[in-house]
Amino acid sequence: MGSSCSSGQAHKDKDSSSQKSEESPSYQVPCKNKPPPDLRPGGLQSGVVLEAATVEEVSRKSTSPTVQLNTPGSSGAKPHKGFRSVAMSSFSTDSVSPGSPPGILSPRELNKSSLPPLVRSLSDNNQNLLLGATAITKISTKCRKIVIYVCAADSQDCCVEKGALHNTIYPTLRGKAKNRGYELHIVDLHWKTGLEKQQDHEFPELCLGELSRQSEVAYIIPVLFLSNSLGTPLLPKTIETQDFEMALSKAGNKDLLKKWYHHDSHAQPPCYRLQPIARHIPGFKEQCKEEKEKALADWRSEIDRILNVLLASFPQELRDTYLTTVVEQEVHNTVLMSQELARRCLWLCRVFTHQTEDTKSNNFSPSEAELKRRLETLQKDLKAQLCEHHVLRLTVRWLENGLNLSNPEHAQYVAEVVLNLNKQLTNIIDTIIEEDQSKAVIKPNQGIESDLFLELCAQTHFTQRAAQCSINRDGVLQQIQSYVLGERHEGKTMVLYGTRGSGKTTLLARAAQCCHLWQSDCVVVIRFTNISIQSCTLEQILRTIILQCSILGNEQL
């Protein structure tokens, strides 16, 4: 839809893609002065227990030796031989830095001969989870997380209705989900953001990127607020060469199109690409509010002029291909691209009554008429895709100043919005939980609680993602390998620390994946904080670590 160099439906499909963003929570868990008791069965090596620590705590523990490894953005010295006498490896992490996948090697066949009978009776995948073999563990990325994703025409549309969802409905639903062991979040990027005013592609890419990121790990419930507007129109980001040249041949203002669209011969296929706004409107990047507002006004004027030229030049097929708004892209990437999301989607359509003749005027400009046509097409598609009881069409008396909760009729309308949304969202969430529990492959196994497997899956998934973001770490990994497998390698502490953003998290993940390459019979216990419902507090983290170690050590707690 206006952001790829291919024609027809392929435009829309490619436009729906955006770069994925990585979560980067803060991983700071205090390390311990004393090593934990050896819970391993005889012959099972678990000399690498990876735990998070902070630089401040490391510096305070003068009696606990540390090793500083060289990482990007930090300097350090080689480990001293005297440090090789403490029992635990400790790491500090706080960010995931994007980068190219390093090509993690698969570990050789794991030595499981010394595992307790209980562990040997589990499936290979569950054994790998317990052993911390993150490089070869296969997991389902879905976790006990449900996300209400709000789609709206713009930040000014349906503010009262969205406010009711945020402040009245969501807290109650979140509590119910929590009682059943699920997280419920709400993602609403259409809330008075400055990016939306720019009318460029930064905001839609942000929305679609967040939607894609959440879809990887959570069950998405699209809630669409769409009434009588599609929001602000966007210019096509790219136009295929033959389509642009055809439009240029028919355009009344050729210079305007040539000004804003330049040929990109490096694209595949070649296309004409929209130029950065600041190239022709320098004030667009200014911090001064007055200059910024003036630049935005100039940009909106340019958009209107360009759209009028394209509307006059494009046939309807190319209008549907290239012209779009943010909400159209969101609906396309949810309801129209996924039957599962269409089955869960709720559409709230507000219908005003008692409108004056002025507000019903049919004297539309060409751009307004085009938006009206596409709105009707989108509404028709939604009616065809959604369940009938998921289309909430509510009427309310029109007033010039908008909804006013002090007005009894408007207050009644908002109450109906709350009642209907709450009822339908409750049903959808209940269905998601029931389906998730019925098809969950992670169930209590051989007396081992399912919550432990869920936590290990979450930690393993994050480790795999973080390891793919690590580059140019071979030298540091060799230092870690030499240190861990050196003389008297059992029972030693290693602390990895560095400045924020230096890549500690990705290095920790790489090291964890390499451990079974270095020593096939080792056990890796790794935890990152704040990535799951069971890793929010130190007590929760210690509990799952103890459970994991007790199972591997054939201990009864």
C-alpha positions as CSV (number, residue, x, y, z in Angstrom):
1,M,0.0,0.0,0.0
2,G,2.3,2.7,-1.3
3,S,5.6,1.6,0.2
4,S,6.9,-1.1,-2.1
5,C,8.1,-1.2,-5.7
6,S,5.7,-3.9,-6.9
7,S,2.2,-3.6,-8.4
8,G,-1.2,-4.9,-7.5
9,Q,-1.8,-6.7,-4.2
10,A,1.9,-7.1,-3.8
11,H,2.1,-3.5,-2.9
12,K,-0.2,-4.0,0.0
13,D,1.5,-7.2,1.1
14,K,5.0,-5.6,1.1
15,D,3.7,-2.5,2.8
16,S,2.5,-4.5,5.7
17,S,6.0,-5.6,6.5
18,S,8.3,-3.6,8.7
19,Q,11.4,-4.1,10.7
20,K,11.0,-6.0,13.9
21,S,12.0,-4.3,17.1
22,E,13.7,-6.1,19.9
23,E,12.6,-5.8,23.5
24,S,15.4,-4.4,25.7
25,P,14.4,-4.6,29.4
26,S,16.7,-3.9,32.2
27,Y,18.3,-7.1,33.5
28,Q,19.7,-6.4,37.0
29,V,19.5,-9.1,39.6
30,P,21.8,-9.2,42.6
31,C,24.5,-11.8,42.6
32,K,25.3,-13.9,45.7
33,N,28.4,-13.9,47.8
34,K,28.3,-17.7,48.3
35,P,28.0,-20.4,45.7
36,P,24.9,-22.5,45.8
37,P,25.1,-26.1,47.1
38,D,26.0,-28.6,44.5
39,L,22.8,-30.2,43.5
40,R,24.2,-32.2,40.6
41,P,24.3,-35.9,40.4
42,G,27.7,-37.5,40.3
43,G,29.5,-36.9,37.0
44,L,27.1,-34.2,35.7
45,Q,29.1,-31.1,35.1
46,S,27.3,-27.8,35.8
47,G,30.1,-25.4,36.2
48,V,28.4,-22.7,34.2
49,V,25.5,-21.2,36.2
50,L,24.7,-17.8,34.5
51,E,23.1,-15.2,36.7
52,A,22.6,-11.5,36.4
53,A,24.4,-9.0,38.5
54,T,24.9,-5.2,38.6
55,V,28.2,-3.4,38.4
56,E,27.5,-1.5,41.7
57,E,27.1,-4.7,43.6
58,V,30.2,-6.3,42.0
59,S,32.2,-3.3,43.1
60,R,30.9,-3.5,46.7
61,K,31.8,-7.2,47.1
62,S,35.4,-6.8,47.7
63,T,35.7,-10.3,49.0
64,S,34.3,-11.8,45.8
65,P,36.8,-11.8,42.9
66,T,35.6,-10.7,39.5
67,V,36.8,-10.9,35.9
68,Q,36.3,-8.0,33.5
69,L,36.1,-9.1,29.9
70,N,36.7,-6.7,27.0
71,T,33.4,-5.8,25.3
72,P,32.6,-3.0,22.9
73,G,32.6,0.2,24.7
74,S,34.6,-1.0,27.7
75,S,38.1,-2.0,28.5
76,G,39.3,-4.7,30.7
77,A,42.2,-6.9,31.8
78,K,42.7,-10.6,31.5
79,P,41.5,-12.8,34.4
80,H,43.9,-13.4,37.2
81,K,44.7,-17.0,38.1
82,G,43.8,-16.3,41.7
83,F,40.2,-15.9,40.6
84,R,39.8,-19.6,39.8
85,S,38.4,-20.8,43.1
86,V,34.8,-19.5,43.4
87,A,31.8,-21.6,42.4
88,M,29.6,-19.5,40.1
89,S,29.6,-17.6,36.8
90,S,27.8,-14.2,37.2
91,F,26.9,-11.9,34.3
92,S,25.4,-8.4,34.2
93,T,23.1,-7.5,31.3
94,D,20.8,-4.7,30.4
95,S,20.2,-4.4,26.7
96,V,19.7,-6.2,23.4
97,S,21.6,-4.5,20.6
98,P,20.4,-5.3,17.0
99,G,22.9,-6.7,14.6
100,S,23.4,-9.5,12.0
101,P,22.9,-13.1,13.1
102,P,26.2,-14.6,13.9
103,G,25.4,-18.1,12.6
104,I,25.3,-20.0,15.9
105,L,26.8,-23.5,15.6
106,S,24.7,-26.5,16.6
107,P,26.2,-28.2,19.7
108,R,27.4,-31.7,19.3
109,E,25.4,-34.6,20.7
110,L,24.6,-33.9,24.4
111,N,25.9,-36.3,27.0
112,K,22.8,-37.3,28.9
113,S,24.1,-40.5,30.5
114,S,24.3,-39.0,34.0
115,L,20.8,-37.5,34.1
116,P,18.4,-38.7,36.8
117,P,15.8,-41.3,35.7
118,L,13.1,-38.6,36.0
119,V,14.8,-36.3,33.5
120,R,15.6,-39.2,31.1
121,S,11.9,-40.1,31.0
122,L,11.0,-36.7,29.6
123,S,10.9,-35.8,25.9
124,D,14.1,-34.7,24.2
125,N,12.9,-31.2,24.0
126,N,12.0,-31.0,27.7
127,Q,15.3,-32.5,28.5
128,N,17.0,-29.7,26.5
129,L,15.0,-27.1,28.3
130,L,16.1,-28.3,31.7
131,L,19.8,-28.7,30.5
132,G,19.8,-25.1,29.1
133,A,20.6,-26.3,25.6
134,T,19.1,-23.2,24.1
135,A,20.7,-23.6,20.6
136,I,18.8,-26.8,19.8
137,T,15.6,-26.4,21.9
138,K,12.4,-26.0,19.8
139,I,9.8,-23.8,21.5
140,S,6.4,-22.3,20.7
141,T,6.8,-18.5,20.7
142,K,3.3,-17.9,22.1
143,C,3.3,-17.3,25.8
144,R,0.6,-16.5,28.3
145,K,0.2,-13.0,27.0
146,I,-2.8,-11.3,25.4
147,V,-2.6,-7.9,23.8
148,I,-5.5,-5.6,22.9
149,Y,-4.3,-3.7,19.9
150,V,-6.2,-0.5,19.2
151,C,-6.7,0.6,15.6
152,A,-8.2,4.0,15.0
153,A,-8.4,6.6,12.3
154,D,-6.3,9.1,14.2
155,S,-5.6,10.3,17.8
156,Q,-8.5,12.7,17.8
157,D,-11.1,10.1,16.7
158,C,-13.2,8.3,19.4
159,C,-11.2,9.7,22.3
160,V,-14.0,9.2,24.7
161,E,-14.6,5.6,23.6
162,K,-10.9,4.8,23.8
163,G,-10.7,6.5,27.2
164,A,-13.5,4.2,28.4
165,L,-11.5,1.2,27.2
166,H,-8.3,2.3,28.9
167,N,-9.7,3.5,32.2
168,T,-12.9,1.4,32.8
169,I,-12.8,-1.8,30.9
170,Y,-9.1,-2.7,30.8
171,P,-8.3,-2.7,34.5
172,T,-11.1,-5.2,35.2
173,L,-10.2,-7.5,32.4
174,R,-6.5,-7.4,33.3
175,G,-7.3,-8.5,36.9
176,K,-9.4,-11.4,35.6
177,A,-6.7,-12.5,33.2
178,K,-4.1,-12.3,35.9
179,N,-6.1,-14.6,38.2
180,R,-6.0,-17.2,35.4
181,G,-2.3,-16.9,35.0
182,Y,-2.3,-14.7,31.9
183,E,-0.9,-11.2,31.2
184,L,-3.2,-8.7,29.5
185,H,-1.8,-5.6,27.8
186,I,-3.2,-2.8,25.7
187,V,-1.3,-1.2,22.9
188,D,-2.6,2.1,21.6
189,L,-0.3,4.2,19.5
190,H,-3.1,6.4,18.3
191,W,-3.0,8.7,21.4
192,K,-2.0,12.2,20.6
193,T,1.4,11.3,19.2
194,G,3.5,13.9,17.4
195,L,4.5,11.4,14.8
196,E,1.0,11.2,13.5
197,K,0.9,14.9,12.7
198,Q,3.9,14.5,10.4
199,Q,1.9,12.5,7.8
200,D,4.9,10.6,6.7
201,H,5.6,6.9,6.9
202,E,7.5,6.9,10.2
203,F,4.2,6.5,12.2
204,P,2.6,3.7,10.2
205,E,5.9,1.8,10.2
206,L,6.0,2.2,14.0
207,C,2.4,0.9,14.3
208,L,3.0,-2.1,12.0
209,G,6.3,-2.9,13.6
210,E,4.7,-3.0,17.0
211,L,1.9,-5.1,15.7
212,S,4.4,-7.6,14.2
213,R,6.5,-7.7,17.4
214,Q,3.5,-8.4,19.6
215,S,2.1,-11.0,17.2
216,E,5.3,-13.1,17.7
217,V,4.7,-13.6,21.4
218,A,1.1,-12.8,22.2
219,Y,-2.5,-13.4,21.2
220,I,-3.7,-10.2,19.5
221,I,-7.2,-8.9,19.9
222,P,-7.7,-6.0,17.3
223,V,-10.2,-3.4,18.6
224,L,-11.1,-1.1,15.7
225,F,-12.6,2.3,16.3
226,L,-13.8,3.3,12.8
227,S,-16.8,5.5,12.1
228,N,-16.9,8.2,9.5
229,S,-13.3,8.9,8.8
230,L,-10.1,7.1,7.6
231,G,-7.9,9.7,9.2
232,T,-5.2,11.6,7.5
233,P,-4.0,10.4,4.0
234,L,-0.4,9.4,3.3
235,L,1.6,9.9,0.1
236,P,2.9,6.7,-1.5
237,K,6.4,5.9,-0.2
238,T,7.4,4.4,-3.5
239,I,5.8,4.2,-6.9
240,E,6.8,1.6,-9.5
241,T,8.6,3.1,-12.4
242,Q,5.9,2.4,-15.1
243,D,3.1,3.6,-12.8
244,F,4.9,6.8,-12.0
245,E,5.8,7.5,-15.6
246,M,2.2,6.9,-16.6
247,A,1.0,9.3,-13.9
248,L,3.6,11.8,-14.9
249,S,2.5,11.8,-18.5
250,K,-1.1,12.7,-17.4
251,A,-0.1,15.1,-14.6
252,G,-1.0,18.7,-14.9
253,N,1.8,19.6,-12.5
254,K,4.8,17.5,-13.5
255,D,7.3,19.6,-11.7
256,L,5.6,18.9,-8.4
257,L,5.9,15.1,-8.8
258,K,9.5,15.4,-10.0
259,K,10.3,17.6,-7.0
260,W,9.2,15.0,-4.4
261,Y,9.8,11.7,-6.2
262,H,13.2,10.7,-7.4
263,H,14.2,7.5,-9.3
264,D,15.8,4.8,-7.3
265,S,17.7,2.5,-9.7
266,H,19.0,0.4,-6.8
267,A,15.6,-0.8,-5.8
268,Q,14.3,-4.1,-7.0
269,P,12.4,-3.5,-9.2
270,P,13.4,0.2,-9.8
271,C,10.9,2.7,-8.6
272,Y,10.4,6.3,-7.7
273,R,10.9,7.1,-4.0
274,L,9.4,9.9,-1.9
275,Q,12.1,12.3,-0.8
276,P,12.7,13.2,2.9
277,I,10.5,16.0,3.9
278,A,13.4,18.1,5.3
279,R,15.0,18.2,1.9
280,H,12.5,20.7,0.6
281,I,11.1,22.0,4.0
282,P,14.1,22.6,6.2
283,G,12.0,23.8,9.2
284,F,10.6,20.3,9.5
285,K,13.5,19.2,11.7
286,E,13.7,22.4,13.7
287,Q,13.1,22.2,17.5
288,C,11.5,25.6,17.6
289,K,7.7,25.1,18.0
290,E,6.7,28.0,15.8
291,E,9.0,26.9,12.9
292,K,8.0,23.3,13.3
293,E,4.3,24.2,13.1
294,K,4.9,26.4,10.0
295,A,6.8,23.5,8.4
296,L,4.0,21.1,9.1
297,A,1.5,23.5,7.6
298,D,3.7,23.8,4.5
299,W,4.0,20.0,4.3
300,R,0.3,19.4,4.6
301,S,-0.2,21.9,1.8
302,E,2.3,20.0,-0.4
303,I,0.5,16.7,0.5
304,D,-2.8,18.0,-0.7
305,R,-1.3,19.3,-3.9
306,I,0.5,16.0,-4.7
307,L,-2.6,13.9,-3.8
308,N,-4.7,16.0,-6.2
309,V,-2.2,15.3,-9.0
310,L,-2.1,11.6,-8.3
311,L,-5.9,11.3,-8.0
312,A,-6.3,13.0,-11.3
313,S,-3.7,10.7,-12.9
314,F,-4.3,7.3,-11.3
315,P,-7.1,5.0,-12.3
316,Q,-9.1,3.4,-9.4
317,E,-6.9,0.2,-9.4
318,L,-3.7,2.3,-8.7
319,R,-5.5,4.4,-6.2
320,D,-6.3,1.3,-4.2
321,T,-2.7,0.2,-4.6
322,Y,-0.8,3.3,-3.7
323,L,-3.1,5.6,-1.6
324,T,-3.6,4.6,2.0
325,T,-4.0,5.7,5.6
326,V,-2.6,4.2,8.8
327,V,-5.8,2.6,9.9
328,E,-6.2,1.0,6.4
329,Q,-2.8,-0.6,6.8
330,E,-3.6,-1.8,10.3
331,V,-6.8,-3.4,9.2
332,H,-5.1,-5.0,6.2
333,N,-2.4,-6.5,8.4
334,T,-4.9,-7.9,10.9
335,V,-8.4,-8.7,9.7
336,L,-7.7,-9.0,6.0
337,M,-4.4,-11.0,6.4
338,S,-5.4,-13.4,9.2
339,Q,-8.5,-15.4,9.7
340,E,-7.5,-15.9,13.4
341,L,-7.3,-12.1,14.0
342,A,-10.5,-11.6,12.0
343,R,-12.3,-14.0,14.3
344,R,-11.1,-12.0,17.4
345,C,-11.5,-8.5,16.0
346,L,-14.1,-6.0,17.5
347,W,-15.3,-3.1,15.4
348,L,-17.0,-0.2,17.2
349,C,-18.9,2.0,14.7
350,R,-20.4,5.2,16.1
351,V,-23.4,6.5,14.2
352,F,-24.5,10.1,14.8
353,T,-28.2,11.0,14.7
354,H,-29.9,14.4,14.5
355,Q,-27.2,15.8,12.2
356,T,-27.8,19.2,10.6
357,E,-28.0,19.6,6.9
358,D,-24.6,21.3,6.9
359,T,-22.9,18.3,8.4
360,K,-24.6,16.0,5.8
361,S,-23.3,18.1,2.8
362,N,-22.3,16.0,-0.2
363,N,-20.1,18.7,-1.7
364,F,-16.8,16.7,-1.4
365,S,-13.5,17.7,-2.8
366,P,-11.7,15.0,-5.0
367,S,-9.5,13.9,-2.1
368,E,-12.5,13.8,0.3
369,A,-14.5,11.8,-2.2
370,E,-11.7,9.4,-2.6
371,L,-11.4,8.9,1.2
372,K,-15.2,8.4,1.4
373,R,-15.0,5.7,-1.3
374,R,-12.2,3.8,0.4
375,L,-14.0,4.1,3.8
376,E,-17.1,2.5,2.3
377,T,-15.0,-0.3,0.7
378,L,-13.2,-0.9,4.0
379,Q,-16.4,-1.1,5.9
380,K,-17.8,-3.5,3.4
381,D,-14.8,-5.7,3.7
382,L,-15.1,-5.7,7.5
383,K,-18.7,-6.7,7.4
384,A,-17.8,-9.6,5.2
385,Q,-14.9,-10.7,7.5
386,L,-16.1,-10.2,11.1
387,C,-18.6,-12.1,13.1
388,E,-21.9,-10.3,13.3
389,H,-21.8,-9.9,17.1
390,H,-18.3,-8.4,16.9
391,V,-19.7,-5.4,14.9
392,L,-20.8,-2.9,17.5
393,R,-22.9,-0.3,15.8
394,L,-24.1,2.2,18.3
395,T,-26.0,5.4,17.8
396,V,-25.7,8.8,19.6
397,R,-27.1,12.3,19.1
398,W,-24.7,14.6,17.3
399,L,-23.6,17.8,19.0
400,E,-21.3,20.4,17.5
401,N,-18.8,20.2,20.3
402,G,-18.6,16.4,20.3
403,L,-19.4,14.0,23.1
404,N,-20.1,15.4,26.5
405,L,-20.4,13.1,29.5
406,S,-22.5,15.6,31.3
407,N,-25.2,15.1,28.7
408,P,-27.5,12.2,29.8
409,E,-27.8,10.8,26.2
410,H,-24.0,10.9,25.7
411,A,-23.4,9.3,29.1
412,Q,-25.9,6.6,28.2
413,Y,-24.0,6.0,25.0
414,V,-20.7,5.6,26.8
415,A,-22.3,3.2,29.2
416,E,-23.4,1.1,26.3
417,V,-19.9,1.2,24.8
418,V,-18.5,0.0,28.1
419,L,-21.1,-2.8,28.4
420,N,-20.7,-4.1,24.9
421,L,-16.9,-3.9,24.7
422,N,-16.5,-5.5,28.2
423,K,-18.9,-8.4,27.3
424,Q,-17.3,-9.2,23.9
425,L,-13.7,-8.8,25.1
426,T,-14.4,-11.0,28.1
427,N,-15.8,-13.7,25.7
428,I,-12.8,-13.4,23.4
429,I,-10.3,-13.6,26.2
430,D,-12.0,-16.6,27.7
431,T,-11.9,-18.3,24.3
432,I,-8.2,-17.5,23.9
433,I,-7.4,-19.0,27.3
434,E,-9.4,-22.1,26.8
435,E,-7.9,-22.7,23.4
436,D,-4.4,-22.0,24.7
437,Q,-4.8,-24.4,27.5
438,S,-6.4,-27.1,25.4
439,K,-3.6,-27.1,22.8
440,A,-0.7,-26.3,25.1
441,V,2.1,-28.7,24.6
442,I,3.6,-27.5,27.9
443,K,1.7,-29.5,30.6
444,P,2.6,-31.0,33.9
445,N,5.0,-33.8,33.1
446,Q,6.2,-36.6,35.4
447,G,5.2,-34.5,38.4
448,I,7.1,-31.4,37.1
449,E,4.9,-28.4,37.2
450,S,4.1,-26.7,33.8
451,D,5.0,-23.2,35.1
452,L,8.6,-24.3,35.2
453,F,8.5,-25.4,31.5
454,L,6.7,-22.2,30.6
455,E,9.4,-20.1,32.2
456,L,12.2,-22.1,30.6
457,C,10.5,-21.6,27.2
458,A,10.3,-17.8,27.7
459,Q,14.0,-17.7,28.8
460,T,15.1,-19.9,26.0
461,H,13.2,-17.9,23.4
462,F,14.7,-14.6,24.6
463,T,18.2,-16.2,24.6
464,Q,17.8,-17.4,21.1
465,R,16.7,-14.0,19.9
466,A,19.5,-12.2,21.7
467,A,22.1,-14.5,20.4
468,Q,21.1,-13.7,16.9
469,C,21.9,-10.0,17.5
470,S,25.5,-10.7,18.5
471,I,28.3,-10.0,16.1
472,N,32.1,-9.8,16.4
473,R,32.2,-11.6,19.7
474,D,34.6,-14.5,18.9
475,G,37.5,-13.0,20.8
476,V,35.5,-12.5,24.0
477,L,33.9,-15.9,23.7
478,Q,37.3,-17.5,23.4
479,Q,38.3,-15.8,26.6
480,I,35.2,-17.1,28.3
481,Q,35.9,-20.6,27.0
482,S,39.5,-20.6,28.2
483,Y,38.5,-19.3,31.6
484,V,35.6,-21.7,32.1
485,L,37.5,-24.8,30.9
486,G,40.9,-23.8,32.4
487,E,42.6,-25.4,35.4
488,R,40.2,-26.4,38.2
489,H,37.4,-25.1,36.0
490,E,34.7,-26.3,38.4
491,G,33.7,-23.7,41.0
492,K,34.6,-20.3,39.8
493,T,33.0,-16.9,39.4
494,M,33.1,-14.8,36.3
495,V,31.4,-11.3,36.2
496,L,30.8,-9.7,32.8
497,Y,30.1,-6.0,33.1
498,G,30.2,-2.9,30.8
499,T,28.4,0.3,30.0
500,R,24.8,0.3,29.0
501,G,24.4,-0.7,25.3
502,S,27.8,-2.4,25.1
503,G,26.2,-5.7,24.2
504,K,26.3,-7.6,27.5
505,T,22.9,-9.3,26.9
506,T,23.8,-10.6,23.5
507,L,27.2,-11.8,24.7
508,L,25.6,-13.6,27.6
509,A,23.2,-15.3,25.2
510,R,26.0,-16.3,22.9
511,A,28.0,-17.7,25.8
512,A,25.0,-19.7,27.0
513,Q,24.5,-21.2,23.6
514,C,28.2,-22.1,23.3
515,C,28.5,-23.9,26.6
516,H,27.3,-27.2,25.2
517,L,29.8,-26.8,22.4
518,W,32.6,-26.5,24.9
519,Q,31.4,-29.2,27.2
520,S,28.7,-31.6,26.2
521,D,27.7,-32.8,29.7
522,C,27.3,-29.4,31.2
523,V,24.1,-27.8,32.6
524,V,23.4,-24.1,31.8
525,V,21.0,-22.2,34.1
526,I,20.3,-18.8,32.7
527,R,17.7,-16.1,33.6
528,F,16.9,-12.7,32.2
529,T,14.6,-10.5,34.3
530,N,11.3,-8.9,33.3
531,I,10.6,-11.0,30.2
532,S,7.8,-13.1,31.7
533,I,5.3,-13.2,34.5
534,Q,7.7,-15.5,36.5
535,S,10.8,-13.3,36.1
536,C,9.7,-10.0,37.6
537,T,11.1,-10.4,41.1
538,L,14.3,-11.9,42.6
539,E,12.1,-14.4,44.6
540,Q,10.4,-15.6,41.4
541,I,13.7,-16.1,39.6
542,L,15.3,-17.9,42.5
543,R,12.3,-20.2,42.8
544,T,12.5,-21.4,39.2
545,I,16.3,-21.8,39.5
546,I,15.9,-24.0,42.6
547,L,13.2,-26.1,40.9
548,Q,15.3,-26.6,37.9
549,C,18.4,-27.5,39.9
550,S,16.5,-29.8,42.2
551,I,15.1,-31.8,39.2
552,L,18.5,-32.1,37.6
553,G,20.0,-33.1,41.0
554,N,17.2,-35.7,41.6
555,E,16.3,-33.8,44.8
556,Q,12.9,-33.7,46.4
557,L,11.8,-30.2,47.6
